[in-house]
Amino acid sequence: RKIDAVETLGCVTVFCSDKTGTLTKGEMTVQDLAVCRSASSLAKDGMTVVRREAGEFPTDQATADACEAISVLGVLNNGAELKTDANGEALWTGSPTEVAILRAGTEVQGGPEAARRIKAKPEHAKLFEIPFNSENKWMLTVHGQPGGKVFAVLKGAPDRVLRFCSIDSASQKVVEGEMQKLMSDARRVLAIARRDISAPPAKFEGSGPDDCNFPLRDFEFVGLYGIEDPPKEGVDTAVIKATNAGVKVVMVTGDHPDTARAIAKRINVLQDCAGQGDAEEFSVISGAQLDTRVPKGDNFGDDEPAGNVRWWTKAVTHARVFARVSPIHKQ
């Protein structure tokens, strides 16, 4: 409508785009459940991945029991809600990730009514919650009955959840291997774990490991969710057109760098730059790297360290993906 806006757009050489809901549909679906074949011998027996796409369903009892466990915990530790409209149709409200996990748990349990029954059990009553936030990158809920059996469920970024688990190095390598496989398929991966609380306090308090009045350690690792958020139709073509017009497209996301890399390649934001020195090193930049490079003030000044200037010069030239970023990084 305004010619000056068209002129401004014509001067654009770099376009930074959020991923979820912009480059992708924002319609997340749990496509994979990675569960332990044996909780007591994870390093030896490994994990089993049950895939929605292949229409697989576990035939052995151990895997079926593990899928049952991860689905129940995903229903209990969840910020989404399942309601019913006037026509009896299910209504899912909440963040796309939470809805995806609640949907998956509901399907494994046999439908909405089964999921409601699970949440309504007295032994599953929610006693306490620490909501997800960008600093912790996990959500914790405590369930049970005062004076009875009480247990905690922890769900979030795998690297954060594993910090609280009682797991040896060999078992952790198995988990990390499955994570890598899922992320290479452009999956967003979340982990879930549980632990019994044998001596619960009269009132649960705290917001993290430093101030909780109950133990946040020795959790039992339960499994992984592989969540897909497919690209929007035409995005891959639009990125090519922008590139041909001289516009560099950069993707910004909170996903793990490996997940972000796989998605960026799928939509043509990231090309293969293996063995190309700085182009390879700076193609995907993480939030942890940004933390050490952001300016002290609101903007860069003339007194910026020379090393920082060189780093940002390379980043601006070669970066195609910023991953594991927080809202503060987007400023």
N, C-alpha and C positions, 0 to 999 in steps of 0.2 A: 504493500500500500504506500510505502514511503521510499522514494528513490534513494535517499541517503542510506537506508537499511540495506538495499541491494548493493550499493557501492561498498558498504562495510563487509558484506558477505563475500564480495568479489576479492577482498584483500586477505581473506582467511587462508592461512597456510598450514595450521595445525588445528585439529578438531579433537578435543578430549571428551569422551562419552562414558557415562556410567554404564555398567553392564546390565544389571538386573532390570527387566522391564523396558529397557531402551534398545539394547542390542539383542537381548533375549526376551522371550515371551513373559517371563515372570510367573510362569505356571509350573511350579516345581512338583516333581513326582519322585517318590522313592523307587528307584529301579533295581537296587541291589540291597540285600541284607547279608552282611558278612558276619558269620557267627563261629564260635569256637566249637570244634568237634568234641573237645574235652576240656573243661575248665581247669582241670588239674594238670594237664600235660599239653599246654598250648604249643610249646616249643617242639614237641615230638609229633603231635597229630595235626598241627596247623589249623587252618580255618576253612570253612565251606561258604561259598558265595551262592546265594539263591537269587536268581535273576528273574525279574518280572517279564522282560522282553522275550525271554526264551520260553515263557510259560511253565517254568520249572516249579515243582513242589517237592519238598524233601520227602524221600521215601523211607529213610532210616529214622528210628525213634530218637536218637540223640540229636540229630539236626532239627527234627520237628519240635522237640522240646526246647532247643535253643531259640528257634524262631518264635515259639510261644512266649518265651521269657523276654526277648527283646521287644516284641510287640506290646506286651503288657506294660513294660517299663516306659515305652514310648508314649503310650496312652496316659500314664500317670504323670510323667514329667513332661508337661506340654502346656504352652501358653495359648493354644488355639481352643476354640469351642465348637462343639457339634450341637446344633439345634435342629428343630423340625418346623417347616413352614405350615401354612394352613392346609396345604395339599398332601402333607405327610412326607414331603421331600426333604432330604438332608441339607442343612445349611452349614457351611464351614466358614468360620470367621477367625481372623488372626493373621500373623505373618505367613507368607508363602511357605517358608521352611517348616514352621510348626504345623501348618495345615497338612503339608505333605507327609510328615511323620505320623500325625494323628490318623490320616486317611489310611496309611499303610498298616498301622496297628489295628485299625478298625476292620480292614479287609481280612487280615490274618485271623482275627478273632471271630469273624463270621458275620459282621455287619454292625450297624449303629447300635442296635439294642444290646448286643453282646458287649460292646465297648462301654455303654452306659452302665451295664451291670458290674463291670470290672471297677469302674470309678466309684460305684455306689457301695461296694463292699466295705463293711466297717474296718477291716484290717488295711484297707487302702485309703482311708481318710487322710487328707492332706493336713499336716500339722504345722508346716513351715515351708517357706520358699525364699530362695535368693534368685531374683529374675536375671535373665541374661543381660549383660552389658558389654560394651566394646572393649572394656579393660580386662575383665575376667575371661570373656569369650566362652562362658559356660553358664548353665542354669542348674540349680540344685533344688530338689524338693525332698521333704521328709514326710513319711507316711506311717500310719499305724494307729494304735490306740494308747492313750495315756495309761501308764501302768501295765501295758502289754508289750507285744513285739513291735519294735520300731525299726524302720530301715530308711536309708537315704538313697536317692537316685541322682546321678550326675551326668549331664549331657552337654556336649559342646565340641569345640575344636579338638581334634584328636591329640595334638601335642600338649594341650592344656589338661585334658582329662587324664592322660597317661601319667602326668606328674603326680596325681593323687592315687594311682593304682599300685597295688602290690604285685609287681611283675618283673621278672628277671630279664636280663639283657637279651637272651636268646628268644624269649617270647615276644619281647618288644620288637625285635627284628622281623618276626613273622607278621605282626600287626602292621608295621611300617611297610612291609612288602605288599600286603593287601591294599593298604592305603594308596601306594604308588600306582598299582594296577588300576584302581578305581579312578584316580585323578587323571591318569593318562587317557581314560575314556571320557574326560571332561565332566566328571562327577564332582559335585561338592560333597565332601565327606565329613560326617559327624560321628563321634564316638559316644557310647553310653556305658555306664558302670554303676555298680550298686555296692552297698555294705550295710550290714546290720549294726544297729547302735544298741549295745547291751545295757548301757547305763545312761539313758536319755535324761537331759536336764528337765526341771519342772517347766521351764519356758525356754524355747529355742531363741537364740539371739545371734546376730553377726551378719556380716556382708561379704566375708572372704576368709581365707585361711589364717589371717592374722588376728581376727577378733571373734571368730565363732566360738561358742561355748560347748561345742561338741566336736568330735574328731573328724577332720577332713584329710584322711589318709587311709591307706590299706584298703582301697576300694577294689572290688573284683571286676575286672574288665569283662564286659558282656558281648560287645560287638560293634559293628560299623554300619552306618546308613550311607548308601551311595545315591545321591539326589541329582536328578537331571533337570536342567532348565534350558530347554531347546532354543536355538537362535530363532529370531523372527524371520519369516519368509522375506527374501529379497535383501537381507542385510549384507550377505556375502557379496552380492552383485553391487550394492550401493557403495561398499568399501572400495571395491575395484574401480568404480567410476570416480570416486573422490580421489583415489591415488593417481589415476590417470590425469586428473585435472590439476595435480600438483598439491593436493591437500593430504597431509599426513594424519592418519586416524590413530588415536591413542585410546586404549581401553583402561578404565579405572574401576577396580573392584575390590571387595573385601575377601574374595576367595583366596585359597592357598595358591602360591605361585605356580605349582604344577598344574592345578585345575585351570587356572587362568591362562596358562600357556596353551593348553590343549584347546580351550574354547577359542582363543585368539587365532590359532591356526585354522580352525574350522571356518571362521568367518573372514579370513584373509587379512586380518589386522597384523598378524605376525607371519613372516616368511622364514624359511629355514636359513639360519645364518651361522650354522656350525662351522667352527674354524675360522671365523672372520674377525677375530680379535675383539676390539671394543664393541663392535656391532653385536656380537654374541653375549659379551659380558653385561652390556647395558640394555639389552632388549626387554628384559623383564626386571623391574625394580620393586623391591618389597618395602612395606611400611617400616620394617626394622632398619633398613638402609636409610630411609628418609629421616628417621628420628635423629640420626647423627649428622645430618646435612642441612636441616632447616635453619634459616637465619634466626638470630636471637631476637630481632624485632619483627615488625610486620613485613618488612621488605629487606632485600639485600642492600648492604651499604658498600661504600668504597673501601672500607677497612676489612672486607671479607678475606679470610685466609686464602692464600694462593691455591692450596690443595682443594679447597671447597669449590673455587671457581673452575678449576680444571675438571673436577668431578661433574659439576652441573653442565659444563659445556658438552661433555660426552653424553650425559643423560639426555639433554635436550635434543641432541643430534640423533641418538640411536634408540631411545626408549620407545617402545610400542605398547607396553603393558605396565601399569602400576597395580601391584597385588598386595593383599593383606593390609590395605590402607584403612585408616579410621577417619571419622568425620573431620577431625582437626587437620589431617593431611590435605583434605580437599579444599581447605581455605587457601 
